[in-house]
Amino acid sequence: MTDFGFFEFEVLRTRRLGHSFLRVTFGGESLRDFRSGGFDQSLSLFLPQPHREHTELPSTAEDTWFGAWRGMPDEDRPVMRSYTVREQRRTPAGVDEVDIDFVLHGDSSPASHWAGRAVPGSRIMVIGPRVAENKSVRFQRPSDADLVLVYADETALPAAAAILERLPADVRVRAWFEVPHADDRLALSAPADTEITWVVREDPGAGRAEHVLAAVRKADLPAGTPYVWLAGEAGTVRAVRRHFVQERSVDRKSVRFTGYWRLGASEEQLLAEAYAGQAPSEDPESAL
Ligand SMILES: Cc1cc2nc3c(=O)[nH]c(=O)nc-3n(C[C@H](O)[C@H](O)[C@H](O)COP(=O)(O)OP(=O)(O)OC[C@H]3O[C@@H](n4cnc5c(N)ncnc54)[C@H](O)[C@@H]3O)c2cc1C
């Protein structure tokens, strides 16, 4: 894990953003060694079961933690989930903080349930970066790509927002953001020549990819060398990728795509498939 390590994150405060998002701000001594690479930097959270206040792992040693965690009784084993560092900062008072924006999508899903009840003082464990250049930053724009095309659903909006605010001012951006509610259209910082199309989902379930595709198809794209970044529900990501590669002839090597979740499958099921080699994914975190 050399580039990555365990950190203990303590909830400092929470704040509702729009209808679907809850920002949880974490602090803690160990954040001093945490180094987010920005953009779509992801991390793995270990969240306590509902009857526990904090996450406790039997081992955080590189060679034993996985077996020790897997060996815990089901009812006690902390739930591992992938999330995004929306921002890491040091406050003027010298306090290290990390924001993670959680989509609240229902109480029966462990991470959404935990976030909805997160209270200051609660501690979780995290596997995250110790160096800013690490493989969990997937957004890797070649320097000659001057047109950035982005699709994100609500789970990938934190990553997309962090990407947009880090891009050089002279890059053109066309972005499609799919969110459940009109007031999830958050204010974002982005280069001057950015056009964002919000796709507000009224009828989740069957047909969601078509809703997004219709919006993307309508776009009259400016000339330029494209770099495409796509993330969100796996089926929709696949459909949007196909559109760019087959209908717009974008070189598939210029398309970075990740399924952040899949309709009807928990993250445990996705990981089990990835480890069993069933998921045709570009990395083990992908839900594709
Ligand atoms: C690299 C990466 C970065 C991510 N970053 C973020 C982030 O910053 N913020 C964020 O909110 N999510 C993010 N996600 C997505 C998040 O990991 C998944 O949504 C995860 O499934 C949530 O766990 P859960 O315990 O709430 O639901 P699970 O137990 O995993 O799933 C339970 C059920 O809920 C469904 N489900 C999962 N997510 C949603 C959803 N958003 N809306 C509706 N149904 C859903 C599943 O299909 C399943 O049927 C990221 C995923 C990846 C791979």
The ligand as a Tripos MOL2 file, in Angstrom:
@<TRIPOS>MOLECULE
LIG
   53    58     1     0     0
SMALL
NO_CHARGES

@<TRIPOS>ATOM
      1 C1        -14.4580    5.7760   -7.2170 C.3       1 LIG1
      2 C2        -15.8310    6.0450   -6.6370 C.ar      1 LIG1
      3 C3        -16.1150    7.2860   -6.0560 C.ar      1 LIG1
      4 C4        -17.3930    7.5430   -5.5260 C.ar      1 LIG1
      5 N1        -17.6510    8.7580   -4.9480 N.ar      1 LIG1
      6 C5        -18.8750    9.0030   -4.4010 C.ar      1 LIG1
      7 C6        -19.1550   10.2630   -3.7510 C.ar      1 LIG1
      8 O1        -18.2960   11.1410   -3.6040 O.2       1 LIG1
      9 N2        -20.4050   10.4570   -3.2440 N.ar      1 LIG1
     10 C7        -21.3840    9.4860   -3.3400 C.ar      1 LIG1
     11 O2        -22.5080    9.6970   -2.8520 O.2       1 LIG1
     12 N3        -21.1350    8.2830   -3.9400 N.ar      1 LIG1
     13 C8        -19.9130    8.0250   -4.4640 C.ar      1 LIG1
     14 N4        -19.6520    6.8150   -5.0520 N.ar      1 LIG1
     15 C9        -20.7610    5.8650   -5.1850 C.3       1 LIG1
     16 C10       -21.0110    5.0380   -3.9120 C.3       1 LIG1
     17 O3        -19.8400    4.2980   -3.5820 O.3       1 LIG1
     18 C11       -22.1830    4.0880   -4.1780 C.3       1 LIG1
     19 O4        -23.3670    4.8180   -4.4170 O.3       1 LIG1
     20 C12       -22.3840    3.0840   -3.0460 C.3       1 LIG1
     21 O5        -23.1600    2.0330   -3.5650 O.3       1 LIG1
     22 C13       -23.0840    3.6810   -1.8400 C.3       1 LIG1
     23 O6        -23.1300    2.7120   -0.8270 O.3       1 LIG1
     24 P1        -24.4720    2.3770   -0.0090 P.3       1 LIG1
     25 O7        -24.0570    1.5630    1.1670 O.co2     1 LIG1
     26 O8        -25.2160    3.6570    0.2460 O.co2     1 LIG1
     27 O9        -25.3320    1.4970   -1.0280 O.3       1 LIG1
     28 P2        -25.0710   -0.0950   -1.4360 P.3       1 LIG1
     29 O10       -25.2670   -0.9650   -0.2420 O.co2     1 LIG1
     30 O11       -23.7550   -0.1920   -2.1170 O.co2     1 LIG1
     31 O12       -26.2280   -0.3120   -2.4470 O.3       1 LIG1
     32 C14       -27.5630   -0.6340   -2.0140 C.3       1 LIG1
     33 C15       -28.5400   -0.4180   -3.1810 C.3       1 LIG1
     34 O13       -28.5850    0.9830   -3.4690 O.3       1 LIG1
     35 C16       -28.3090    1.1960   -4.8490 C.3       1 LIG1
     36 N5        -27.5620    2.4670   -4.9200 N.ar      1 LIG1
     37 C17       -26.2660    2.7070   -4.6640 C.ar      1 LIG1
     38 N6        -25.9760    4.0270   -4.8130 N.ar      1 LIG1
     39 C18       -27.1430    4.6230   -5.1730 C.ar      1 LIG1
     40 C19       -27.5270    5.9550   -5.4590 C.ar      1 LIG1
     41 N7        -26.6550    6.9820   -5.3780 N.pl3     1 LIG1
     42 N8        -28.8190    6.2170   -5.8010 N.ar      1 LIG1
     43 C20       -29.7330    5.2150   -5.8560 C.ar      1 LIG1
     44 N9        -29.4440    3.9190   -5.5780 N.ar      1 LIG1
     45 C21       -28.1600    3.6260   -5.2380 C.ar      1 LIG1
     46 C22       -27.5150   -0.0220   -5.3070 C.3       1 LIG1
     47 O14       -27.7190   -0.2590   -6.6920 O.3       1 LIG1
     48 C23       -28.1180   -1.1280   -4.4600 C.3       1 LIG1
     49 O15       -29.2970   -1.6230   -5.0750 O.3       1 LIG1
     50 C24       -18.3960    6.5390   -5.5750 C.ar      1 LIG1
     51 C25       -18.0920    5.2750   -6.1420 C.ar      1 LIG1
     52 C26       -16.8240    5.0400   -6.6760 C.ar      1 LIG1
     53 C27       -16.5290    3.6920   -7.2740 C.3       1 LIG1
@<TRIPOS>BOND
     1     1     2 1
     2     2     3 ar
     3     2    52 ar
     4     3     4 ar
     5     4     5 ar
     6     4    50 ar
     7     5     6 ar
     8     6     7 ar
     9     6    13 1
    10     7     8 2
    11     7     9 ar
    12     9    10 ar
    13    10    11 2
    14    10    12 ar
    15    12    13 ar
    16    13    14 ar
    17    14    15 1
    18    14    50 ar
    19    15    16 1
    20    16    17 1
    21    16    18 1
    22    18    19 1
    23    18    20 1
    24    20    21 1
    25    20    22 1
    26    22    23 1
    27    23    24 1
    28    24    25 2
    29    24    26 1
    30    24    27 1
    31    27    28 1
    32    28    29 2
    33    28    30 1
    34    28    31 1
    35    31    32 1
    36    32    33 1
    37    33    34 1
    38    33    48 1
    39    34    35 1
    40    35    36 1
    41    35    46 1
    42    36    37 ar
    43    36    45 ar
    44    37    38 ar
    45    38    39 ar
    46    39    40 ar
    47    39    45 ar
    48    40    41 1
    49    40    42 ar
    50    42    43 ar
    51    43    44 ar
    52    44    45 ar
    53    46    47 1
    54    46    48 1
    55    48    49 1
    56    50    51 ar
    57    51    52 ar
    58    52    53 1
@<TRIPOS>SUBSTRUCTURE
     1 LIG1         1 GROUP 0 **** ****
